[in-house]
Amino acid sequence: MFYIIFVSFVMFFNHISNSSSIQKLYINEKHFYKLHKLCETVKTNLFLS
């Protein structure tokens, strides 16, 4: 489970570093926020279970 999240983060950051346009970065920022919220939810659920 954590391995999948880690790989997703690596691919995601790689994608950000490859994107040059500001519009792409803005979209990535929104995606990063969603990803962050998702990880927080996963962590919370793991602690609660």
Beta strands, then each sheet from edge to edge (+ up, - down):
end
